[in-house]
Amino acid sequence: MKIELTSAERKRLKAAAHGLDPVVMIGSEGLKPALLKEIDRSLNAHELIKIRAFSDERDEREAWLDAICEELSAAPVQHIGKVLVLFRENPDKQPSAPATPKRRKARLTKRQEVNKALTRRKSRTLKDTERR
């Protein structure tokens, strides 16, 4: 049974998959039971995976994507060129706490940086004269 995703979920998953490398390669032999088992293992471990398909036929790659999603109850996230992105939630996996974004310090303008540097120089020269 193929899982359907909302457009917001798909968008979030596409962004998360952007930095991933393909973990499974589909060669010229196509989908074999051993390959489906490896994709299943990868989905259990990572939930979101990329698959590289070495086929020049777009229709064949789409058929593979549909077959994988039907067989493994996964959701197709994206199909760009020869890269397929799949998602399947792992119910056994403990949800991790959402990362709180770090607050960055406000950047100084060029004028503020120059003023800060000049202030440091002045304070150093004053300290040096006091020591003498």
N, CA, C and O of each residue as an XYZ file, in Angstrom:
528
protein
N       0.840     -1.172      0.000
C       0.000      0.000      0.000
C       0.890      1.243      0.000
O       1.755      1.403      0.862
N       0.672      2.090     -0.949
C       1.456      3.302     -1.120
C       0.979      4.384     -0.155
O      -0.226      4.589     -0.007
N       1.894      5.068      0.492
C       1.561      6.147      1.423
C       1.478      7.454      0.638
O       2.314      7.723     -0.226
N       0.478      8.253      0.940
C       0.333      9.560      0.297
C       0.794     10.646      1.259
O       0.540     10.572      2.461
N       1.467     11.643      0.728
C       1.962     12.760      1.523
C       1.259     14.049      1.112
O       0.869     14.214     -0.044
N       1.104     14.947      2.059
C       0.574     16.262      1.717
C       1.698     17.067      1.069
O       2.870     16.701      1.155
N       1.330     18.152      0.429
C       2.354     18.959     -0.233
C       3.313     19.573      0.783
O       4.500     19.719      0.492
N       2.823     19.933      1.965
C       3.694     20.500      3.000
C       4.686     19.452      3.495
O       5.862     19.757      3.692
N       4.220     18.215      3.698
C       5.117     17.139      4.129
C       6.158     16.860      3.049
O       7.342     16.689      3.341
N       5.702     16.816      1.802
C       6.617     16.553      0.692
C       7.686     17.650      0.608
O       8.860     17.359      0.382
N       7.283     18.888      0.789
C       8.214     20.015      0.741
C       9.271     19.893      1.840
O      10.461     20.092      1.593
N       8.823     19.563      3.056
C       9.742     19.405      4.183
C      10.716     18.248      3.942
O      11.902     18.349      4.256
N      10.202     17.150      3.383
C      11.055     15.985      3.132
C      12.048     16.248      1.997
O      13.182     15.770      2.043
N      11.631     16.998      0.989
C      12.552     17.354     -0.097
C      13.718     18.167      0.453
O      14.872     17.951      0.082
N      13.402     19.099      1.337
C      14.452     19.917      1.934
C      15.392     19.059      2.773
O      16.607     19.254      2.745
N      14.832     18.115      3.515
C      15.660     17.238      4.359
C      16.516     16.306      3.503
O      17.627     15.954      3.900
N      16.018     15.905      2.338
C      16.742     14.962      1.483
C      17.819     15.631      0.644
O      18.650     14.952      0.041
N      17.809     16.952      0.604
C      18.734     17.659     -0.272
C      20.197     17.280     -0.017
O      20.957     17.097     -0.968
N      20.584     17.164      1.204
C      21.980     16.871      1.530
C      22.327     15.395      1.584
O      23.475     15.046      1.859
N      21.370     14.528      1.330
C      21.627     13.087      1.421
C      22.322     12.564      0.171
O      22.178     13.118     -0.919
N      23.069     11.500      0.350
C      23.661     10.777     -0.772
C      22.847      9.514     -1.005
O      22.239      8.995     -0.068
N      22.821      9.003     -2.246
C      22.098      7.757     -2.503
C      22.697      6.599     -1.698
O      23.915      6.430     -1.647
N      21.822      5.806     -1.072
C      22.297      4.673     -0.270
C      22.104      3.345     -0.986
O      22.706      2.341     -0.605
N      21.270      3.330     -2.019
C      21.017      2.110     -2.784
C      21.113      2.456     -4.260
O      20.675      3.525     -4.686
N      21.689      1.545     -5.040
C      21.803      1.733     -6.482
C      21.030      0.623     -7.190
O      21.177     -0.557     -6.871
N      20.202      1.023     -8.158
C      19.491      0.040     -8.966
C      20.241     -0.065    -10.279
O      20.332      0.907    -11.028
N      20.783     -1.253    -10.560
C      21.573     -1.463    -11.769
C      20.733     -1.896    -12.947
O      19.513     -1.731    -12.963
N      21.405     -2.447    -13.923
C      20.748     -2.850    -15.162
C      19.821     -4.052    -14.972
O      18.946     -4.293    -15.803
N      20.005     -4.802    -13.892
C      19.165     -5.975    -13.649
C      17.803     -5.604    -13.078
O      16.915     -6.454    -13.005
N      17.624     -4.366    -12.678
C      16.326     -3.921    -12.183
C      16.081     -4.322    -10.742
O      17.019     -4.537     -9.975
N      14.815     -4.418    -10.385
C      14.431     -4.747     -9.008
C      14.485     -6.244     -8.775
O      13.787     -7.015     -9.433
N      15.303     -6.636     -7.854
C      15.410     -8.035     -7.434
C      14.964     -8.109     -5.979
O      14.971     -7.089     -5.290
N      14.577     -9.288     -5.489
C      14.175     -9.409     -4.083
C      15.260     -8.946     -3.099
O      14.946     -8.353     -2.067
N      16.514     -9.212     -3.411
C      17.603     -8.788     -2.526
C      17.695     -7.261     -2.485
O      17.987     -6.679     -1.440
N      17.448     -6.626     -3.612
C      17.491     -5.170     -3.661
C      16.333     -4.566     -2.866
O      16.514     -3.572     -2.162
N      15.153     -5.160     -2.975
C      14.011     -4.687     -2.192
C      14.269     -4.851     -0.691
O      13.873     -4.007      0.112
N      14.937     -5.944     -0.326
C      15.268     -6.167      1.085
C      16.244     -5.102      1.578
O      16.126     -4.623      2.706
N      17.207     -4.733      0.733
C      18.184     -3.704      1.106
C      17.505     -2.336      1.235
O      17.834     -1.569      2.139
N      16.574     -2.028      0.352
C      15.831     -0.772      0.434
C      14.992     -0.762      1.711
O      14.896      0.264      2.383
N      14.389     -1.896      2.045
C      13.597     -2.010      3.270
C      14.465     -1.759      4.503
O      14.061     -1.038      5.415
N      15.665     -2.358      4.528
C      16.592     -2.137      5.639
C      16.978     -0.661      5.755
O      17.031     -0.105      6.853
N      17.241     -0.047      4.626
C      17.630      1.371      4.631
C      16.491      2.258      5.115
O      16.721      3.210      5.861
N      15.267      1.955      4.700
C      14.117      2.733      5.152
C      13.896      2.555      6.658
O      13.535      3.507      7.350
N      14.110      1.348      7.159
C      13.975      1.124      8.606
C      15.016      1.912      9.387
O      14.733      2.425     10.470
N      16.206      2.004      8.841
C      17.285      2.688      9.544
C      17.193      4.204      9.432
O      17.476      4.914     10.397
N      16.800      4.706      8.266
C      16.894      6.143      8.013
C      15.567      6.857      7.784
O      15.502      8.076      7.940
N      14.535      6.157      7.430
C      13.211      6.695      7.111
C      13.183      7.454      5.783
O      12.230      7.301      5.020
N      14.173      8.247      5.493
C      14.233      9.029      4.261
C      15.512      8.653      3.531
O      16.609      8.821      4.064
N      15.371      8.140      2.299
C      16.554      7.689      1.560
C      16.497      8.155      0.110
O      15.441      8.474     -0.437
N      17.686      8.177     -0.483
C      17.815      8.427     -1.913
C      18.276      7.141     -2.580
O      19.086      6.393     -2.034
N      17.747      6.904     -3.765
C      18.120      5.734     -4.556
C      18.569      6.225     -5.924
O      17.896      7.054     -6.536
N      19.699      5.722     -6.410
C      20.153      6.067     -7.756
C      19.791      4.919     -8.684
O      20.095      3.759     -8.406
N      19.134      5.258     -9.796
C      18.723      4.261    -10.785
C      19.543      4.442    -12.050
O      19.530      5.515    -12.653
N      20.252      3.407    -12.452
C      21.085      3.482    -13.648
C      20.316      2.981    -14.857
O      20.677      1.966    -15.452
N      19.280      3.676    -15.211
C      18.492      3.346    -16.395
C      18.229      4.645    -17.135
O      17.935      5.670    -16.520
N      18.335      4.599    -18.449
C      18.095      5.793    -19.244
C      16.613      5.988    -19.550
O      16.218      7.053    -20.025
N      15.789      4.976    -19.285
C      14.359      5.044    -19.575
C      13.590      5.621    -18.397
O      13.543      5.021    -17.323
N      12.992      6.780    -18.599
C      12.231      7.437    -17.540
C      11.035      6.589    -17.109
O      10.732      6.488    -15.920
N      10.364      5.986    -18.079
C       9.192      5.157    -17.749
C       9.580      3.979    -16.864
O       8.836      3.601    -15.959
N      10.741      3.405    -17.128
C      11.221      2.277    -16.324
C      11.512      2.727    -14.887
O      11.179      2.023    -13.934
N      12.134      3.901    -14.738
C      12.424      4.426    -13.400
C      11.137      4.732    -12.636
O      11.051      4.465    -11.437
N      10.143      5.286    -13.316
C       8.854      5.552    -12.671
C       8.178      4.255    -12.241
O       7.574      4.189    -11.171
N       8.282      3.218    -13.085
C       7.711      1.918    -12.733
C       8.416      1.339    -11.508
O       7.767      0.758    -10.638
N       9.744      1.493    -11.433
C      10.493      1.021    -10.273
C      10.051      1.758     -9.022
O       9.854      1.148     -7.971
N       9.894      3.070     -9.136
C       9.476      3.880     -7.985
C       8.107      3.425     -7.490
O       7.913      3.248     -6.287
N       7.166      3.237     -8.395
C       5.829      2.776     -8.003
C       5.873      1.383     -7.386
O       5.196      1.120     -6.392
N       6.671      0.488     -7.976
C       6.771     -0.883     -7.464
C       7.377     -0.906     -6.059
O       6.903     -1.635     -5.188
N       8.413     -0.117     -5.845
C       9.055     -0.063     -4.528
C       8.074      0.466     -3.492
O       7.953     -0.088     -2.400
N       7.375      1.542     -3.841
C       6.430      2.154     -2.896
C       5.282      1.200     -2.566
O       4.863      1.126     -1.411
N       4.779      0.488     -3.533
C       3.691     -0.480     -3.299
C       4.171     -1.643     -2.444
O       3.500     -2.047     -1.493
N       5.334     -2.176     -2.789
C       5.853     -3.363     -2.106
C       6.242     -3.082     -0.657
O       6.018     -3.914      0.222
N       6.834     -1.890     -0.407
C       7.386     -1.601      0.910
C       6.561     -0.601      1.711
O       6.996     -0.157      2.774
N       5.394     -0.245      1.225
C       4.515      0.733      1.905
C       5.265      2.031      2.199
O       5.294      2.512      3.331
N       5.856      2.572      1.169
C       6.620      3.812      1.290
C       5.935      4.913      0.493
O       5.010      4.657     -0.278
N       6.395      6.116      0.687
C       5.843      7.265     -0.029
C       6.904      7.824     -0.969
O       8.041      8.058     -0.561
N       6.528      8.038     -2.228
C       7.476      8.693     -3.128
C       7.536     10.181     -2.806
O       6.506     10.853     -2.754
N       8.722     10.684     -2.595
C       8.882     12.100     -2.266
C       9.256     12.878     -3.514
O       8.699     13.942     -3.784
N      10.207     12.340     -4.278
C      10.732     13.082     -5.407
C      11.361     12.134     -6.413
O      11.887     11.084     -6.043
N      11.305     12.507     -7.688
C      11.965     11.764     -8.750
C      12.575     12.789     -9.684
O      11.886     13.367    -10.524
N      13.869     13.009     -9.533
C      14.569     13.964    -10.385
C      15.672     13.222    -11.112
O      16.594     12.696    -10.489
N      15.577     13.183    -12.419
C      16.578     12.491    -13.214
C      16.648     11.029    -12.824
O      15.651     10.310    -12.892
N      17.806     10.600    -12.422
C      18.007      9.199    -12.050
C      18.006      8.992    -10.546
O      18.408      7.932    -10.065
N      17.557      9.998     -9.796
C      17.540      9.902     -8.336
C      16.096      9.831     -7.845
O      15.263     10.666     -8.197
N      15.821      8.826     -7.031
C      14.501      8.635     -6.434
C      14.630      8.881     -4.930
O      15.593      8.444     -4.300
N      13.655      9.580     -4.370
C      13.661      9.831     -2.926
C      12.417      9.191     -2.332
O      11.304      9.430     -2.800
N      12.609      8.372     -1.293
C      11.517      7.649     -0.643
C      11.462      7.961      0.841
O      12.473      8.276      1.468
N      10.252      7.866      1.392
C      10.065      8.071      2.823
C       9.120      7.004      3.350
O       8.114      6.672      2.723
N       9.465      6.481      4.505
C       8.567      5.597      5.242
C       8.854      5.781      6.718
O       9.983      5.595      7.173
N       7.825      6.147      7.458
C       7.993      6.371      8.887
C       8.247      5.046      9.591
O       7.605      4.036      9.303
N       9.193      5.072     10.515
C       9.526      3.887     11.280
C       8.850      4.002     12.647
O       9.259      4.836     13.455
N       7.830      3.189     12.928
C       7.133      3.317     14.206
C       7.997      2.931     15.407
O       7.729      3.378     16.522
N       9.031      2.110     15.199
C       9.895      1.683     16.300
C      10.919      2.742     16.681
O      11.450      2.723     17.791
N      11.195      3.652     15.778
C      12.217      4.661     16.023
C      11.702      5.700     17.005
O      10.584      6.199     16.878
N      12.544      6.019     17.991
C      12.184      7.014     18.987
C      12.253      8.398     18.359
O      13.253      8.731     17.723
N      11.222      9.204     18.520
C      11.296     10.544     17.943
C      12.335     11.377     18.685
O      12.358     11.419     19.916
N      13.173     12.022     17.932
C      14.199     12.851     18.552
C      13.614     14.220     18.878
O      12.681     14.689     18.227
N      14.169     14.827     19.873
C      13.687     16.151     20.270
C      14.010     17.138     19.158
O      15.104     17.100     18.595
N      13.084     18.007     18.841
C      13.365     18.965     17.776
C      14.506     19.885     18.177
O      14.570     20.373     19.305
N      15.381     20.101     17.253
C      16.544     20.933     17.530
C      16.113     22.393     17.649
O      15.382     22.918     16.809
N      16.582     23.021     18.702
C      16.266     24.434     18.862
C      17.312     25.230     18.102
O      18.509     25.009     18.283
N      16.886     26.133     17.273
C      17.863     26.881     16.488
C      18.697     27.791     17.374
O      18.187     28.416     18.304
N      19.967     27.854     17.075
C      20.862     28.720     17.824
C      20.643     30.157     17.363
O      20.476     30.436     16.176
N      20.648     31.035     18.320
C      20.501     32.443     17.978
C      21.861     32.988     17.596
O      22.843     32.834     18.321
N      21.893     33.621     16.452
C      23.144     34.210     16.004
C      23.220     35.651     16.472
O      22.211     36.347     16.584
N      24.428     36.071     16.738
C      24.626     37.457     17.120
C      24.351     38.339     15.901
O      24.629     37.959     14.764
N      23.810     39.498     16.161
C      23.547     40.430     15.077
C      24.875     40.868     14.468
O      25.840     41.135     15.183
N      24.911     40.937     13.155
C      26.133     41.359     12.479
C      26.255     42.863     12.546
O      25.263     43.591     12.500
N      27.478     43.310     12.653
C      27.740     44.739     12.689
C      27.848     45.282     11.279
O      28.243     44.574     10.352
N      27.493     46.539     11.130
C      27.699     47.182      9.840
C      29.178     47.521      9.707
O      29.923     47.444     10.683
N      29.595     47.885      8.534
C      30.995     48.205      8.295
C      31.437     49.367      9.197
O      32.527     49.327      9.767
N      30.602     50.387      9.325
C      30.931     51.540     10.156
C      31.076     51.120     11.624
O      31.981     51.584     12.318
N      30.182     50.242     12.093
C      30.256     49.787     13.479
C      31.538     48.987     13.720
O      32.154     49.111     14.778
N      31.944     48.167     12.741
C      33.186     47.404     12.877
C      34.389     48.332     12.969
O      35.284     48.110     13.784
N      34.415     49.376     12.136
C      35.524     50.324     12.155
C      35.560     51.056     13.494
O      36.627     51.205     14.091
N      34.413     51.509     13.963
C      34.363     52.211     15.249
C      34.824     51.316     16.398
O      35.526     51.768     17.303
N      34.431     50.062     16.356
C      34.821     49.122     17.395
C      36.338     48.922     17.394
O      36.968     48.882     18.451
N      36.917     48.798     16.191
C      38.365     48.615     16.076
C      39.105     49.853     16.580
O      40.120     49.739     17.266
N      38.596     51.027     16.239
C      39.235     52.260     16.695
C      39.163     52.396     18.208
O      40.123     52.835     18.841
N      38.033     52.023     18.785
C      37.859     52.083     20.232
C      38.845     51.157     20.926
O      39.408     51.513     21.962
N      39.058     49.980     20.370
C      40.024     49.039     20.946
C      41.427     49.616     20.914
O      42.173     49.519     21.889
N      41.783     50.220     19.781
C      43.121     50.798     19.653
C      43.329     51.914     20.670
O      44.379     52.001     21.307
N      42.319     52.765     20.814
C      42.424     53.867     21.769
C      42.594     53.339     23.185
O      43.416     53.846     23.949
N      41.816     52.322     23.533
C      41.906     51.782     24.889
C      43.261     51.129     25.121
O      43.788     51.191     26.232
N      43.835     50.508     24.103
C      45.161     49.889     24.247
C      46.229     50.954     24.459
O      47.101     50.812     25.316
N      46.151     52.012     23.675
C      47.170     53.058     23.811
C      47.061     53.755     25.169
O      48.076     54.129     25.758
N      45.834     53.930     25.668
C      45.662     54.527     26.996
C      46.246     53.632     28.075
O      46.883     54.120     29.008
N      46.035     52.332     27.958
C      46.587     51.387     28.944
C      48.100     51.391     28.913
O      48.755     51.321     29.953
N      48.659     51.474     27.692
C      50.120     51.494     27.556
C      50.711     52.746     28.183
O      51.757     52.672     28.828
N      50.065     53.894     28.007
C      50.582     55.151     28.600
C      50.453     55.141     30.105
O      51.280     55.732     30.799
N      49.419     54.473     30.630
C      49.251     54.397     32.080
C      50.322     53.529     32.717
O      50.738     53.786     33.847
N      50.768     52.514     32.015
C      51.788     51.607     32.541
C      53.148     52.291     32.649
O      53.960     51.925     33.498
N      53.396     53.260     31.813
C      54.717     53.915     31.777
C      54.891     54.879     32.846
O      55.946     55.506     32.945
